[in-house]
Amino acid sequence: MTNFISRSRSHRLSFRRLSSYSARFYSLSTSIVLATPLIAALAIGFLYPVLKLFALSFSGGTLAYYRRIVAEPLHLAVLTGTVQVALVVTVASLLLGFPVAYLMARLSKGPATVVAACVFIPLWTSVLIRSYAWVTLLQRNGIINELLIDTGVTDGPLKLIYTQSAVILAMTHVLMPFMILPIYSALRALPADYVRAARNLGAGSLRAFVAVTLPLSLPGVFAGSVMCFVLALGFYITPALVGGPGSMLMATLIGQQTTVLLDWPFAAALSTVLLAVTLLFVLLFRRTLSLSKGLNSVY
Amino acid sequence: MFAVRELSLDIAAGEFVSLLGPSGSGKTTVLTMVAGFDAPSVGRIVIGGRDVTRLAPNHRNIGMVFQKYALFPHLTIRQNIAFPLKMRGKSQKAATSRRVDEMLELIQLSGYAERYPNQLSGGQQQRVAVARALAFEPPVLLMDEPLGALDKKLREVMQFEIKRLQERLGVTVVYVTHDQDEALTMSDRVAIMCNGRLMQCGTPAELYRQPSSEFVADFIGRMNFIDGDCLDSKGGKTIVRLSEGSVLNLRSVGNDRDCRCAPGKALRVAIRPERIRLVRRGQGGAEAFPGVVDASVFVGSTYIVVVRLADRPEASLHVQIAADGFIPFQRNDNVDVLLDEEAVHVFPLVERCAA
């Protein structure tokens, strides 16, 4: 008996002045140490070159290169054309991507996997390969033209490639996964009870979608749109391959300046303008999102 | 695989009926079928004389409170409560607004109309969910474990609140819960489900006093079970042998014994802890069973004394004794166990429903 008591004493558990940091977060000093490599990488790999580029665009201490952009209508046309193409691609990705994301979120497991594969496999394939795939499809004696001639829709081959439409088509295809995935994750995170509640309260399936599913998926829509738009603004490979001289985009123009004309300061000025436009649109998107207070409270 | 099998239930207008059962018993499936989210493969659902079995959920005119409330997070409290009115499109803006104010007053949240659901506490959200489900004056309100996410204290307050609203508005409520206290305190009738089947439906008192099956007897409240054999049964009189030396002479009542007992059949005898009396050994008379106290536990208003029968040590009985300020019995005390005959139930010995 005495032995038992002494044993239980030695196993006594006691708490004195117990305190704890939240188990969910690292302490401030640990956080700083862990974030340092990333900040360093960002500084060396992004901030420094961008600043260098920025400085380069003012070389000679003048605004001459920026004046050249404004003075030459072609340059402005390329800029507005780029923004236009990016907008069209974003809207097209949204219109085509939303139903796909909705299907992925709603289908039962097997079919949903098939749809997901259709989204992911292109995403895992090189952009170069996918762009060349569009070349083989769209070129003068490509698959689509052959099909059109064989079925007698047209007599001669149509000019499909090296057009603005070809650029938009191929870019939409390449960028659509970036639209689908955020929307899909927003829809998946939506409890099924919201739609059930809407149906129960008297909404038909379409009204339930418009009143509940759609607004609650907007954060995903915004995320996808920003991603698509920003990527489209700076897209290089696809427009270079399927686009023609008439459908030149900013990235192609900048590439031309650096590789062909070797006019680095002017390329730097163009890049700075593109970067500024991109930032402007991102801020605009964010502002729109933060305006809807209800959504803010959800996510 | 059936989620629900052969369930028939008639609910009177204005009645509060709970579906009670362990998880997986099919009670939520019944609710989703009534709401129209699941279609029954066989059978009909009739509300107020109207067959709604094949009707879309939005045409059923049934209110529903979801387990996690399902308040629309992107809409204010006002917009949430106005949602069903807007969907019906009948009432005008002013009328809708008036109705929302009425509902907010009813749930005592008048100052919260312009807030968003996540700015409210769990109990407040729960009340808003009820108000939204009642705003369009549905004749029937379905509630799927509406208090499951709240803590115990708040749950008791809300039980009272829901009951008050229900009585005031005269709405018929079908309430799903796995909490028997909740079901027993709120309901006019309780339907007990197990494995997709309706085991018994009755008032809380009926279920407690006259359980029709061993499952119900075990599920509602505390119950002692002892296995025995039927020695004889005729004319309402039943003799059950519990062990070599102890025989239980049941003269009448309890549950309907005649049809269950045939001589030689294995039985399970059931009795509530508060219907057993303990006295010192030798004071119990001829009807008593000798026993030994195993433990005596103070649980607040009562003591629970655990007794083993002297000649069947594997059978232990829980006895509930009012706490009068002294410890009635102690471990290893020799006692006589007296069973209140009217409260003894006898069930055929079969496999139990998995709980």
Interface residues (C-beta under 8 A of the other chain):
Chain A: P191 D193 Y194 R196 A197 A198 R199 N200 L201 G202 A203 G204 R207 A208 A211 V212 P215 L216 S292 K293 G294 L295 S297 V298
Chain B: A35 G36 F37 A56 P57 N58 R60 N61 I62 G63 M64 F66 Q67 K68 A70 F72 P73 H74 L75 T76 F83 P84 M87 R88 Y116 P117 N118 Q119 R132 A133 F136
